[in-house]
Amino acid sequence: MHSKSRLVLSWAIGSALFFLPAKSTFTPGRFSLAAQGAPATERITLAPDVRSHRFPHFWERMFGSGRAILSLRESYRNDLRQVKAATDFEYVRFHAIFHDEVGVYDEDDAGRARYNFAYVDQIYDGLLANGVRPFVELSFMPQKLAARPAFHAFWYKPIVSPPGDWNKWGELVGRFAQHLVERYGVAEVSRWYFEVWNEPNIDFWVGEPKQSTYFRLYDEAAAAIKRVNTSLRVGGPATAQAAWIAPFIAHAVADRIPVDFVSTHVYGDDEGKNVLGRDEFIPRTDMVARAVRKVHDEVKASARPDLPIIWSEYNATYKTDPDTTDLPFMAPWIANTIRQCDELTEMMSYWTFSDVFEEQGVIREPFYGGYGILAEYGLPKPSFNAFALLHQLGDERLEIASPSALATRRADGTLVFALWNLQMPETGHDGAPKTFELDGLGRHRDATIRRVDPGMSVLAKYEALGRPRTPRAADIEVLRRSAQMAAPEHRIVDGGRLTVTVPAQALAVIELP
């Protein structure tokens, strides 16, 4: 390394020193090198009295998935078990528990409601048997209850109409909640969440005016749930683009409507004008964090400042984009999003844990830019490996002022660092590597380093196989082996210092017992 690239800027924040390389800039939530092709070095020093705070693993408590009926498939449950083993996640959220294919609601010739919870029981029994609870999204409208046949464009054609009879909507929700309490017990169901609808501010709701009709939908559902038992948790508005939070809370307070949490969604490629209300370009590396901060501030400024905030969907893109969600880029993107959103939310639900998913139709090939961290056949993407590594972080965060690192400590004193080199997907793998100099490691002598590295990409192996749309069993095994992380590297810490180099689009997690 040339001398002009050595560390020349440093400052102290709290009790931790943070260093920046020459010709670099730092702004909250972003790190960019002025000369992207030049190697970068960052020094992180842990002072003996470094400040810290609690670090609950908010990013891995919940995942989204394909719609309700898909959870009956063995492939779905296999993927569920695989992600549970890697992250120990607690909740799963999916659409369409009231879709006609689940068979919950029907009417006789006289228009009297008939209920059938047989598939509901199989769906939730399957989740609970695997140690995962439902985050229940109350959607969509059964055809015989809908005011009109307003079908969404999704392949499975959910109905996004208001109810033709608002009393029957409330009765449906109440009977549904009552059945769950009778089957699983109130002590269990009170640990679930009930979220009313999905993204009513866009094309998942055709009530007019959108907001006021959604508020009525919510009010009827919330009242019905609380009539069953006041300990059951209900919330909304489950909006796209971080919308409606302030008016939703104001409505609930003014009309004394029960609300136990607020929920909303954001994606990295949402537009600034839709999320923040101004025509500003915000890179996908920052959009999720900007939205999370906005909603946090709105809740704190409301009449219910202590309401839990749940991001029931987020990802780097709302599109099926293989140049994003299938790439190693996702590993540092996830780590950086965690860093930015710490202390601003109760839970964040990555959309989704599996590509057992049919919003655009039946899957046509294993790697198509699906949202899941597992591709078809349960093949781990880099995002899966990232979640598995980040699960190893401690539950105490050490307050270092770095845009590319997390420093944590476990209850037994083990230090765990996450270090990453986040560059945009279009940079490819040719961006500059980044070197981290960790100092102040004290008594810690041994380091174990695990990586999500662009050189270990299952997508690259799939390309090398000629992108078979229906790979043979032997091909699937080749892909599965290529998706595994390399064996961990073991290093000796010398004089309380350790140097780790991270390639572009890579993530490294270092454990120091």
Secondary structure as UniProt FT lines:
FT   HELIX           3..5
FT   STRAND          7..13
FT   TURN            14..15
FT   STRAND          16..21
FT   TURN            22..23
FT   STRAND          24..27
FT   TURN            28..29
FT   STRAND          30..33
FT   TURN            36..37
FT   STRAND          40..45
FT   TURN            48..49
FT   STRAND          52..54
FT   HELIX           58..60
FT   STRAND          62..64
FT   HELIX           68..72
FT   HELIX           74..87
FT   STRAND          91..94
FT   TURN            97..98
FT   HELIX           100..102
FT   STRAND          105..107
FT   TURN            109..110
FT   STRAND          113..115
FT   HELIX           118..129
FT   TURN            130..131
FT   STRAND          133..138
FT   TURN            143..145
FT   TURN            155..156
FT   HELIX           166..184
FT   HELIX           186..189
FT   TURN            190..191
FT   STRAND          193..196
FT   TURN            200..204
FT   HELIX           210..228
FT   TURN            230..231
FT   STRAND          234..239
FT   TURN            241..242
FT   HELIX           245..254
FT   TURN            255..256
FT   STRAND          261..267
FT   TURN            268..269
FT   HELIX           272..275
FT   TURN            284..286
FT   HELIX           287..300
FT   TURN            305..306
FT   STRAND          309..315
FT   TURN            322..326
FT   TURN            328..329
FT   HELIX           330..341
FT   TURN            342..343
FT   STRAND          347..350
FT   TURN            359..360
FT   STRAND          374..375
FT   HELIX           376..378
FT   STRAND          379..380
FT   HELIX           382..390
FT   TURN            391..392
FT   STRAND          396..398
FT   STRAND          405..409
FT   TURN            411..412
FT   STRAND          415..420
FT   HELIX           425..427
FT   TURN            428..429
FT   STRAND          434..439
FT   TURN            442..443
FT   STRAND          446..452
FT   HELIX           454..456
FT   HELIX           458..464
FT   TURN            465..466
FT   HELIX           473..483
FT   STRAND          489..492
FT   TURN            495..496
FT   STRAND          497..502
FT   TURN            504..505
FT   STRAND          507..512
//
